[in-house]
Amino acid sequence: MKKLRWAMDGDFWELDASTPRTLEGSARAVPGKALPLGVSRGTRLSRPKQIDFMQRFMAAPFVPSFSNHLGLTLQRVVTIPFNDNWFSILLAQFNLRKFVSSLRGSGGADLKSIGRLLRDKSLYALGFSSELLLTPDDTLLLSSDFYYAHATTPRKKAVFHHKFPHHNLMLEVVWPALFLDKNNANYWDIPFSMALDWASLPSDSGPSYHLCLHHNHGSPKQFEGDDHMAQVPASLLPGFSVKGAFSYKKNVDIWRSKAQKLKMVQPYDIFLSDPHVSASGIIGIALTAAFGENSVTSCEDTEEIKYFSFHNPTLKSTLLGDIFASISFTAQHGKFQRLFSDLTRFHARLDFPSGSKFLSGATQLVQDILNSHQPSLEAVKMICPTTTLSLQQQIAGPFSFRVDSGFAIDFKNKGWHIHTDEPVFAIEYALQVLGSAKAVAWYSPKHQEFMVELRFFET
């Protein structure tokens, strides 16, 4: 279980985003303008392993997914076990939308036409992954995929993971690598990307730190499925960066139920079996040193950070630093044991990714108020946190509905209307026999993506 992702990793640090656009099923986050710069942490069950589990233990012959450029696809895997420490998985993907479209275009649905269409290689994609357990603490993962539908460069990936006492070390090499820009919902391909991650294991409370060395090579290219042009994010340009962050986290229980659970009734999810109201806070400092083309534009992108920045255009180097903070609030009703109305969960998180920006805005607001001036719009924008809300409600038994969404204020509108930002809707099925695991079917309207995933130990 040491290789599974824990939800607490995602309290502030960027996790790899799930996406059906590749067979691997994930994309790294594009570092944003504010610090910390999108350092990815945490590991999870690979996409082929997820599908293998659902085939074996959930009677799922095919696992569906949807993206706007491929349409509806079906995936299935074949496991090739060598021994207890080494096994490989072959993943096959079938493009159902293209098959139905071709069938309608052929003007017939007889067996001969269907057989001819099924032999069309453009309907398929293949992925191969092999995982080798070198030692109880060392894992090597190699993977590659290939699409027959177009002349796309096959994606290859190599990941080495080592577990130290209270620390994790991960070396990841991907070519080409897929990145997701959350600012404009675009995906980008980088010809070559390498990252070395060193991080302390997360804890409920206390200090933690994270160091990442990252190198990009080659010109970024917009993912072919995106039909609108966008400016290349500065942080994806060729170059080398060193990112480090140190933070301190504190959890506070405002109220926790002392009522006994139902006897002889196992909760659908042990992580969701305690009614409570709690809050947590994170404060930390992040530093980034960039060298190369990405450093020149990184300074321009972060010009609002005025307290900790240095740029040398001659050496193409930039040093950025800032403090950050995050505050979250969670309330849960129900023990998730009964068939109905036994789980209602609310979670809110406020992120302040740039302390210098917040202090500048707060100082300007105080000056405006003391001088009897109308607060400036720019100052209000600077102090507003990034807000994320999540609501989960039991439907019946192990099934629950969940919606996660960011919220933003439209400052261009005089009424300052609040609108949702990148909502995700999901139906979750708790796998009771595993204690805390679930199958999740989610849909993102902004990205026009649907995916069925398997997740462990996530709240």
C-alpha positions in Angstrom: 0.0 0.0 0.0 3.0 2.3 0.2 2.7 3.3 -3.4 -0.9 4.5 -3.1 -1.7 8.2 -2.9 -3.1 9.8 0.2 -5.5 12.7 0.0 -3.6 14.8 2.5 -0.9 15.2 -0.2 -3.3 17.4 -2.1 -4.0 19.9 0.7 -1.7 22.4 -1.0 0.8 20.7 -3.3 -0.2 20.1 -6.9 -1.0 16.5 -7.7 -0.9 15.0 -11.2 -4.2 15.6 -12.9 -6.3 12.7 -14.1 -7.2 12.9 -17.8 -8.5 10.4 -20.5 -6.4 12.1 -23.2 -3.6 9.6 -22.8 -3.5 5.9 -22.1 -1.5 6.7 -19.0 -4.4 8.7 -17.7 -2.6 11.6 -16.1 -1.0 15.0 -16.8 1.3 17.2 -14.7 0.2 20.6 -13.7 1.7 23.6 -15.4 3.4 25.8 -12.7 1.3 28.9 -12.2 2.3 32.5 -11.7 2.1 32.4 -7.9 4.4 30.3 -5.7 4.8 27.5 -4.9 5.2 26.6 -8.5 3.1 23.5 -8.9 5.4 20.9 -7.4 3.8 17.5 -7.9 3.9 15.1 -5.0 2.3 11.8 -4.1 2.0 8.5 -6.0 -1.0 6.5 -6.9 -2.1 3.3 -8.6 -1.2 3.4 -12.3 -4.0 3.5 -14.9 -3.3 -0.1 -16.1 -3.4 -1.4 -12.5 -6.7 0.4 -11.9 -8.3 -1.2 -14.9 -6.8 -4.6 -14.0 -8.4 -4.3 -10.5 -11.8 -3.4 -11.9 -11.7 -6.3 -14.3 -10.7 -8.8 -11.6 -12.8 -7.8 -8.7 -15.6 -5.6 -10.1 -16.7 -7.6 -13.1 -16.0 -4.8 -15.5 -15.1 -6.3 -18.9 -14.4 -2.8 -20.3 -13.7 0.6 -18.6 -15.1 3.6 -20.4 -13.7 7.1 -20.8 -14.5 10.1 -22.9 -12.6 13.1 -24.2 -13.6 15.7 -26.7 -11.0 14.7 -29.3 -11.4 10.9 -29.1 -15.0 10.6 -28.1 -16.1 7.5 -26.1 -13.4 4.9 -25.7 -13.3 1.4 -24.1 -10.2 0.1 -22.3 -9.2 -3.4 -21.3 -5.9 -4.9 -20.0 -4.0 -8.2 -20.2 -1.7 -8.9 -17.3 1.6 -10.7 -17.9 3.0 -11.9 -14.5 6.6 -13.0 -14.5 7.1 -13.5 -10.8 6.2 -11.9 -7.5 8.5 -8.9 -8.1 8.0 -8.3 -11.8 4.9 -8.1 -13.9 3.7 -6.3 -17.1 0.4 -5.1 -18.4 -0.8 -4.6 -21.9 -3.6 -2.0 -22.2 -5.8 -1.9 -25.3 -8.1 1.0 -26.1 -11.0 0.9 -28.6 -12.5 4.1 -30.1 -16.2 3.4 -30.0 -17.2 6.8 -31.4 -15.1 6.4 -34.5 -16.4 2.8 -35.0 -20.0 3.9 -34.8 -19.3 6.8 -37.2 -17.5 4.5 -39.7 -20.4 2.0 -39.4 -23.0 4.6 -40.3 -20.8 5.9 -43.2 -20.5 2.4 -44.7 -24.2 2.2 -45.1 -24.5 -1.3 -43.7 -24.4 -3.2 -40.4 -23.9 -6.7 -41.6 -21.3 -9.0 -40.1 -19.0 -8.6 -43.1 -18.9 -4.8 -42.8 -18.5 -5.0 -39.0 -15.6 -7.4 -39.4 -13.9 -5.2 -41.9 -14.2 -2.2 -39.7 -12.9 -4.0 -36.6 -9.7 -4.7 -38.6 -9.1 -1.0 -39.0 -6.0 -0.2 -36.9 -7.0 3.5 -36.5 -9.7 2.3 -34.0 -7.1 1.1 -31.5 -4.4 2.3 -29.2 -1.9 0.2 -27.3 0.0 0.8 -24.1 2.6 -1.3 -22.4 3.8 -0.9 -18.8 6.2 -3.0 -16.7 6.8 -2.6 -13.0 9.8 -4.2 -11.3 10.1 -4.3 -7.5 13.8 -4.1 -7.1 13.8 -4.2 -3.3 11.0 -3.8 -0.8 11.7 0.0 -1.0 12.7 0.4 -4.7 10.3 0.4 -7.6 11.0 0.9 -11.3 8.2 1.6 -13.7 8.6 1.7 -17.5 5.7 2.4 -19.9 5.0 3.3 -23.5 1.9 3.9 -25.6 1.0 4.3 -29.2 -2.0 5.5 -31.2 -2.7 4.1 -34.6 -5.2 6.9 -35.6 -2.6 9.5 -36.4 1.1 10.0 -36.5 1.5 10.8 -32.9 4.8 10.3 -31.3 4.6 7.4 -28.8 4.7 8.5 -25.2 7.4 6.8 -23.0 7.9 7.1 -19.3 10.4 5.8 -16.7 9.9 6.3 -13.0 12.1 5.2 -10.2 10.7 5.4 -6.6 12.6 4.8 -3.4 11.1 5.0 0.1 13.4 6.3 2.8 12.4 6.5 6.5 9.9 9.3 6.6 10.9 10.5 3.0 10.2 9.6 -0.6 12.6 10.0 -3.6 11.2 9.8 -7.1 12.9 10.3 -10.5 10.6 10.7 -13.4 11.6 10.9 -17.1 8.9 11.4 -19.7 9.1 12.0 -23.5 6.9 13.7 -24.6 5.3 14.8 -21.4 1.7 16.1 -21.1 1.0 19.2 -19.0 -2.3 20.8 -18.0 -2.6 24.6 -17.9 -5.4 25.2 -15.4 -5.6 28.9 -16.3 -7.0 28.4 -19.8 -7.8 24.6 -19.7 -5.2 23.8 -22.4 -2.9 20.8 -22.6 0.7 21.0 -23.7 3.2 18.5 -25.0 6.9 18.9 -24.0 9.3 16.9 -26.1 11.4 15.9 -23.0 10.8 16.4 -19.3 12.7 15.2 -16.3 12.0 15.7 -12.6 13.7 14.6 -9.4 11.5 14.8 -6.3 12.6 14.6 -2.7 9.8 15.0 -0.1 9.1 14.3 3.5 6.1 12.1 4.1 2.9 14.1 4.9 1.6 14.2 8.4 -1.6 15.4 10.1 0.2 18.2 11.9 3.8 19.4 11.9 6.5 20.5 9.5 7.2 19.1 6.1 9.4 20.1 3.2 9.7 19.3 -0.5 12.5 19.8 -3.1 12.2 19.3 -6.8 14.7 19.6 -9.7 13.0 19.9 -13.0 14.3 20.1 -16.6 12.4 20.7 -19.8 13.9 20.4 -23.3 12.3 21.2 -26.6 9.6 23.6 -27.8 6.2 23.2 -26.2 3.4 22.2 -28.5 -0.3 22.6 -27.9 -2.1 19.3 -27.6 -3.7 18.4 -30.9 -7.1 17.9 -29.3 -7.3 21.6 -28.4 -9.0 23.6 -31.1 -8.1 27.1 -29.9 -4.7 28.7 -29.8 -3.2 29.9 -26.6 0.1 31.5 -25.5 2.7 29.0 -24.3 3.1 29.1 -20.5 6.4 30.6 -19.6 7.3 27.9 -17.2 7.2 25.2 -19.9 9.9 26.8 -22.0 13.3 25.0 -22.1 15.3 25.4 -19.0 16.2 24.0 -15.6 14.6 24.9 -12.3 15.1 24.1 -8.6 12.0 24.4 -6.4 11.9 24.1 -2.7 9.2 24.6 -0.1 9.0 24.3 3.7 5.6 24.4 5.4 4.0 23.8 8.8 0.5 22.4 9.2 -1.8 22.4 12.2 -5.1 20.6 12.5 -7.8 21.6 15.0 -10.9 19.6 16.0 -13.7 22.0 16.7 -16.2 19.1 17.4 -16.0 15.4 17.0 -18.9 13.0 17.7 -18.4 10.6 20.6 -21.5 8.5 19.7 -20.8 4.8 19.2 -21.0 3.3 15.7 -23.5 0.7 14.8 -22.4 -2.7 16.2 -21.6 -5.4 13.7 -22.0 -2.9 10.8 -18.8 -2.0 8.9 -18.7 1.6 7.6 -18.7 1.9 3.8 -15.5 3.9 4.2 -13.5 4.0 7.4 -12.1 7.5 6.6 -15.7 8.8 6.3 -17.1 7.2 9.5 -16.6 10.0 12.1 -19.0 13.0 12.2 -16.9 16.0 13.0 -16.2 19.7 12.4 -12.5 20.5 12.0 -10.2 23.2 10.6 -6.6 23.1 9.4 -4.0 25.7 8.4 -0.8 25.6 6.4 1.9 28.3 6.3 5.2 28.0 4.5 7.9 29.5 2.3 8.7 28.6 -1.3 11.8 29.3 -3.3 12.5 28.8 -7.0 15.6 29.2 -9.0 15.2 29.0 -12.8 17.9 28.9 -15.5 17.2 29.1 -19.3 14.5 30.5 -21.5 11.8 29.8 -18.8 13.7 32.2 -16.4 13.4 35.2 -18.6 9.6 35.1 -18.9 9.1 33.7 -15.4 10.2 37.0 -14.0 7.7 38.9 -16.2 4.9 36.5 -15.2 5.6 37.0 -11.5 6.1 40.8 -11.6 3.5 41.2 -8.8 5.8 39.5 -6.4 8.0 42.4 -5.4 9.6 41.3 -2.1 11.7 38.3 -3.0 12.7 38.3 -6.7 16.0 38.7 -8.6 16.5 38.4 -12.3 19.8 38.4 -14.3 18.9 38.7 -18.1 22.6 38.2 -19.1 22.8 34.8 -17.3 19.2 34.0 -18.1 18.5 33.2 -14.4 15.8 34.1 -12.0 15.4 33.7 -8.2 11.9 33.9 -6.8 10.6 33.5 -3.3 7.5 34.0 -1.3 5.4 32.9 1.6 2.1 31.0 1.2 -0.8 29.9 3.3 -3.9 27.8 3.1 -6.9 27.5 5.4 -9.5 24.6 5.2 -12.7 23.8 7.0 -14.5 20.4 7.0 -17.9 19.4 8.4 -19.4 15.9 8.2 -22.7 14.5 9.3 -23.3 10.8 9.5 -21.1 7.7 10.0 -21.7 6.2 6.4 -23.0 3.0 7.9 -26.8 3.1 7.1 -28.4 2.7 3.7 -29.7 6.3 3.5 -29.0 9.8 4.8 -25.9 8.8 6.7 -23.2 10.9 5.0 -23.2 14.6 4.2 -19.8 16.2 3.9 -18.7 19.8 3.2 -15.1 20.9 2.6 -13.9 24.5 1.9 -10.3 25.6 1.2 -8.9 29.0 0.9 -5.4 29.3 -0.7 -3.2 32.3 -0.4 -0.4 31.4 -2.9 1.5 34.7 -2.6 2.0 36.3 0.8 3.7 39.3 -0.7 0.9 39.9 -3.1 -1.6 39.6 -0.2 0.3 42.0 2.0 0.6 44.6 -0.8 -3.1 44.5 -1.4 -3.9 44.7 2.3 -1.6 47.7 2.8 -3.1 49.5 -0.1 -6.7 48.8 1.2 -5.8 50.2 4.6 -4.3 53.3 3.0 -7.5 53.8 0.9 -9.7 53.5 3.9 -7.6 55.8 6.1 -7.6 58.4 3.3 -11.4 58.0 2.8 -10.8 56.8 -0.7 -12.8 54.1 -2.5 -11.0 50.8 -2.2 -9.2 50.1 -5.5 -10.3 47.1 -7.5 -6.7 45.9 -7.9 -6.2 45.8 -4.1 -9.3 43.8 -3.6 -8.2 41.3 -6.2 -4.8 40.9 -4.5 -6.2 39.9 -1.2 -8.9 37.5 -2.5 -7.9 33.8 -1.9 -8.3 31.0 -4.3 -11.4 29.2 -3.1 -12.4 25.6 -3.6 -15.6 24.0 -2.3 -16.6 20.3 -2.1 -19.9 18.7 -1.3 -20.6 15.0 -0.9 -24.0 13.4 -0.3 -24.9 9.7 0.1 -27.4 8.5 -2.4 -28.0 5.0 -1.2 -25.7 2.4 0.4 -22.1 2.8 -0.9 -23.1 5.2 -3.6 -22.6 8.9 -3.1 -22.7 12.1 -5.2 -19.8 14.6 -5.1 -19.2 17.9 -6.7 -15.9 19.8 -6.4 -15.5 23.3 -7.8 -13.4 26.5 -7.5 -15.2 29.8 -7.1 -14.0 33.1 -8.4 -15.3 36.7 -8.4 -15.8 38.4 -11.8 -14.2 41.8 -11.2 -15.0 42.9 -14.7 -18.6 42.9 -13.8 -19.8 45.9 -11.7 -21.9 43.5 -9.6 -18.8 41.4 -8.7 -20.7 38.2 -9.5 -19.4 34.9 -8.1 -19.1 32.1 -10.7 -17.9 28.5 -10.5 -14.4 27.7 -11.8 -13.8 24.2 -13.3 -16.5 22.2 -11.5 -16.2 18.4 -11.5 -19.2 16.1 -10.9 -18.7 12.5 -9.6 -20.5 9.4 -8.6 -18.5 7.4 -6.0 -19.0 3.7 -5.1 -17.3 2.8 -1.9 -15.5 -0.6 -1.9 -16.4 -1.6 1.7 -14.3 -4.8 1.8 -11.1 -2.7 1.4 -11.7 -0.4 4.2 -11.2 2.8 2.3 -11.3 2.5 -1.5 -13.7 3.6 -4.2 -14.5 3.6 -7.8 -15.2 7.1 -9.1 -17.0 8.1 -12.3 -16.4 11.8 -12.9 -17.2 14.4 -15.5 -15.6 17.8 -16.2 -17.8 20.1 -18.3 -14.9 22.6 -18.8 -12.5 20.0 -20.3 -15.4 17.8 -21.7 -13.8 14.7 -20.1 -15.3 11.6 -18.4 -13.4 9.0 -16.7 -13.8 6.0 -14.4 -11.0 5.6 -11.8 -10.1 3.6 -8.8 -8.9 5.5 -5.7 -7.5 4.4 -2.3 -7.4 6.3 1.0 -8.8 9.5 -0.3 -11.3 11.7 1.5 
